[in-house]
Amino acid sequence: MKKVIYICITILVVVQVGVASTRGDVKILEATENIQYLSQKIATDYLIFYKNQDNIALKKQLYKNIDNLQLHIKEIKDIADDKNGIYTQNFLKYFPYIIEQIKKLPHKRINISNIENSIKYSEILLEGAKTIAKEHKYKFSKEEKMLMLSKEIIYLLKRANKYYLASDINPNNPTHYENMKQAIKDINSRLIIMNSYNYPIKLDNKLNEINDIWNRDKEFFYQVEELSIPYILSESTEYMEDLLIRMEQYHKKNL
């Protein structure tokens, strides 16, 4: 009898630890998603700031997003276990240095060198966030997969926009154009999955609108060498992001 009770207690403890672990992983994954988005958003804002250096509101927004980035990094630090997640711990030690470099950018002379640095720092943050996410991944439900997919498309839109701006500002670096093309390809593949989901009619209409805008805009992205319309595309991608947030919220409610 005592042995049975002991086994039951052991199982209960293991289950509780597993549940607590999964909850921690969920919070860490949410934080990494936000870091991925903000890494692209901050670099995009800096590139737009390069084109319009008198925009005080944009500069304030840049600082605010850097603060938000730090908050999400702190979230991971507060949850992550020192005994687990070696890559998580290593990146958490490295992130503060990158943040400090990003903070210095608005105070420096805006030139091509610093433009390239802003992109480099955004890629380091992105790589770090993705690596941490892999270390805390678990088996997703169907709705969780769709939620993650919605978030991925949002960050990829920002990424495509970032590299469009980078190609426009510095056409001598062919890597920017190639990275933009890859972001477009990644968006296309994720939209195919999203289009296969059976949404309610109102959300299906939103998705159709996203498809229409994207099918138009991606052609403009490809024409960056002939046609420079950074502000129009930035506004358009922002609108698509707003529509995608509706999809994201729907999947979150269904969890």
Contacts in CASP RR format, 6 or more apart in sequence:
PFRMAT RR
TARGET T0000
AUTHOR 0000-0000-0000
METHOD contacts of the structure
MODEL  1
MKKVIYICITILVVVQVGVASTRGDVKILEATENIQYLSQKIATDYLIFY
KNQDNIALKKQLYKNIDNLQLHIKEIKDIADDKNGIYTQNFLKYFPYIIE
QIKKLPHKRINISNIENSIKYSEILLEGAKTIAKEHKYKFSKEEKMLMLS
KEIIYLLKRANKYYLASDINPNNPTHYENMKQAIKDINSRLIIMNSYNYP
IKLDNKLNEINDIWNRDKEFFYQVEELSIPYILSESTEYMEDLLIRMEQY
HKKNL
22 138 0 8 1.000
24 79 0 8 1.000
24 136 0 8 1.000
25 136 0 8 1.000
25 137 0 8 1.000
25 138 0 8 1.000
27 75 0 8 1.000
27 79 0 8 1.000
28 75 0 8 1.000
28 76 0 8 1.000
28 79 0 8 1.000
28 80 0 8 1.000
28 88 0 8 1.000
28 132 0 8 1.000
28 133 0 8 1.000
28 136 0 8 1.000
29 133 0 8 1.000
29 136 0 8 1.000
29 137 0 8 1.000
31 72 0 8 1.000
31 73 0 8 1.000
31 75 0 8 1.000
31 76 0 8 1.000
32 72 0 8 1.000
32 76 0 8 1.000
32 129 0 8 1.000
32 130 0 8 1.000
32 132 0 8 1.000
32 133 0 8 1.000
32 136 0 8 1.000
33 129 0 8 1.000
33 133 0 8 1.000
33 148 0 8 1.000
33 151 0 8 1.000
33 155 0 8 1.000
34 68 0 8 1.000
34 72 0 8 1.000
35 69 0 8 1.000
35 72 0 8 1.000
35 73 0 8 1.000
35 125 0 8 1.000
35 126 0 8 1.000
35 128 0 8 1.000
35 129 0 8 1.000
36 125 0 8 1.000
36 126 0 8 1.000
36 129 0 8 1.000
36 130 0 8 1.000
36 155 0 8 1.000
37 151 0 8 1.000
37 154 0 8 1.000
37 155 0 8 1.000
37 158 0 8 1.000
38 65 0 8 1.000
38 68 0 8 1.000
38 69 0 8 1.000
38 72 0 8 1.000
38 125 0 8 1.000
39 69 0 8 1.000
39 121 0 8 1.000
39 122 0 8 1.000
39 123 0 8 1.000
39 125 0 8 1.000
39 126 0 8 1.000
39 129 0 8 1.000
40 122 0 8 1.000
40 126 0 8 1.000
40 155 0 8 1.000
40 158 0 8 1.000
40 159 0 8 1.000
40 161 0 8 1.000
40 162 0 8 1.000
41 65 0 8 1.000
41 158 0 8 1.000
42 62 0 8 1.000
42 65 0 8 1.000
42 66 0 8 1.000
42 69 0 8 1.000
42 102 0 8 1.000
42 118 0 8 1.000
42 122 0 8 1.000
43 118 0 8 1.000
43 119 0 8 1.000
43 121 0 8 1.000
43 122 0 8 1.000
43 162 0 8 1.000
44 158 0 8 1.000
44 161 0 8 1.000
44 162 0 8 1.000
44 165 0 8 1.000
44 234 0 8 1.000
45 58 0 8 1.000
45 61 0 8 1.000
45 62 0 8 1.000
45 65 0 8 1.000
46 62 0 8 1.000
46 105 0 8 1.000
46 106 0 8 1.000
46 115 0 8 1.000
46 118 0 8 1.000
47 115 0 8 1.000
47 118 0 8 1.000
47 162 0 8 1.000
47 165 0 8 1.000
47 166 0 8 1.000
47 169 0 8 1.000
48 55 0 8 1.000
48 58 0 8 1.000
48 165 0 8 1.000
48 230 0 8 1.000
48 231 0 8 1.000
48 234 0 8 1.000
49 55 0 8 1.000
49 58 0 8 1.000
49 59 0 8 1.000
49 62 0 8 1.000
49 106 0 8 1.000
49 110 0 8 1.000
50 110 0 8 1.000
50 115 0 8 1.000
50 169 0 8 1.000
51 165 0 8 1.000
51 169 0 8 1.000
51 230 0 8 1.000
52 58 0 8 1.000
53 110 0 8 1.000
59 106 0 8 1.000
62 106 0 8 1.000
63 106 0 8 1.000
66 99 0 8 1.000
66 102 0 8 1.000
66 103 0 8 1.000
69 99 0 8 1.000
69 125 0 8 1.000
70 99 0 8 1.000
73 92 0 8 1.000
73 95 0 8 1.000
73 96 0 8 1.000
73 99 0 8 1.000
76 88 0 8 1.000
76 92 0 8 1.000
76 132 0 8 1.000
77 92 0 8 1.000
80 88 0 8 1.000
80 89 0 8 1.000
80 92 0 8 1.000
82 89 0 8 1.000
85 135 0 8 1.000
87 131 0 8 1.000
87 132 0 8 1.000
87 134 0 8 1.000
87 135 0 8 1.000
88 131 0 8 1.000
88 132 0 8 1.000
88 135 0 8 1.000
88 136 0 8 1.000
91 128 0 8 1.000
91 131 0 8 1.000
91 132 0 8 1.000
94 124 0 8 1.000
95 125 0 8 1.000
95 128 0 8 1.000
98 121 0 8 1.000
98 124 0 8 1.000
98 125 0 8 1.000
101 117 0 8 1.000
101 121 0 8 1.000
102 118 0 8 1.000
102 121 0 8 1.000
105 114 0 8 1.000
105 117 0 8 1.000
105 118 0 8 1.000
108 114 0 8 1.000
112 169 0 8 1.000
112 170 0 8 1.000
115 166 0 8 1.000
115 169 0 8 1.000
115 170 0 8 1.000
116 170 0 8 1.000
116 173 0 8 1.000
119 162 0 8 1.000
119 166 0 8 1.000
119 176 0 8 1.000
122 162 0 8 1.000
140 148 0 8 1.000
141 255 0 8 1.000
143 251 0 8 1.000
143 254 0 8 1.000
143 255 0 8 1.000
144 251 0 8 1.000
144 255 0 8 1.000
146 194 0 8 1.000
146 197 0 8 1.000
146 247 0 8 1.000
146 251 0 8 1.000
147 248 0 8 1.000
147 251 0 8 1.000
147 252 0 8 1.000
147 255 0 8 1.000
149 190 0 8 1.000
149 193 0 8 1.000
149 194 0 8 1.000
150 194 0 8 1.000
150 244 0 8 1.000
150 245 0 8 1.000
150 247 0 8 1.000
150 248 0 8 1.000
150 251 0 8 1.000
151 248 0 8 1.000
152 186 0 8 1.000
152 190 0 8 1.000
153 187 0 8 1.000
153 190 0 8 1.000
153 191 0 8 1.000
153 194 0 8 1.000
153 244 0 8 1.000
154 241 0 8 1.000
154 244 0 8 1.000
154 245 0 8 1.000
154 248 0 8 1.000
156 183 0 8 1.000
156 186 0 8 1.000
156 187 0 8 1.000
156 190 0 8 1.000
157 187 0 8 1.000
157 237 0 8 1.000
157 240 0 8 1.000
157 241 0 8 1.000
157 244 0 8 1.000
158 237 0 8 1.000
158 241 0 8 1.000
159 179 0 8 1.000
159 183 0 8 1.000
160 180 0 8 1.000
160 183 0 8 1.000
160 184 0 8 1.000
160 187 0 8 1.000
160 218 0 8 1.000
160 221 0 8 1.000
160 237 0 8 1.000
161 233 0 8 1.000
161 234 0 8 1.000
161 237 0 8 1.000
163 176 0 8 1.000
163 177 0 8 1.000
163 179 0 8 1.000
163 180 0 8 1.000
163 183 0 8 1.000
164 180 0 8 1.000
164 221 0 8 1.000
164 224 0 8 1.000
164 230 0 8 1.000
164 233 0 8 1.000
165 230 0 8 1.000
165 234 0 8 1.000
166 173 0 8 1.000
166 176 0 8 1.000
166 180 0 8 1.000
167 173 0 8 1.000
167 176 0 8 1.000
167 177 0 8 1.000
167 180 0 8 1.000
167 224 0 8 1.000
167 225 0 8 1.000
168 224 0 8 1.000
168 228 0 8 1.000
168 230 0 8 1.000
170 176 0 8 1.000
171 177 0 8 1.000
171 224 0 8 1.000
171 225 0 8 1.000
177 224 0 8 1.000
177 225 0 8 1.000
180 221 0 8 1.000
180 224 0 8 1.000
181 222 0 8 1.000
184 218 0 8 1.000
184 221 0 8 1.000
184 222 0 8 1.000
187 214 0 8 1.000
187 218 0 8 1.000
188 218 0 8 1.000
191 210 0 8 1.000
191 211 0 8 1.000
191 214 0 8 1.000
194 207 0 8 1.000
194 247 0 8 1.000
195 207 0 8 1.000
195 211 0 8 1.000
199 207 0 8 1.000
199 247 0 8 1.000
199 250 0 8 1.000
200 250 0 8 1.000
203 246 0 8 1.000
203 247 0 8 1.000
203 250 0 8 1.000
206 243 0 8 1.000
206 246 0 8 1.000
206 247 0 8 1.000
207 247 0 8 1.000
209 243 0 8 1.000
210 240 0 8 1.000
210 243 0 8 1.000
210 244 0 8 1.000
213 236 0 8 1.000
213 239 0 8 1.000
213 240 0 8 1.000
214 240 0 8 1.000
217 233 0 8 1.000
217 236 0 8 1.000
217 237 0 8 1.000
217 240 0 8 1.000
220 227 0 8 1.000
220 229 0 8 1.000
220 232 0 8 1.000
220 233 0 8 1.000
221 233 0 8 1.000
END
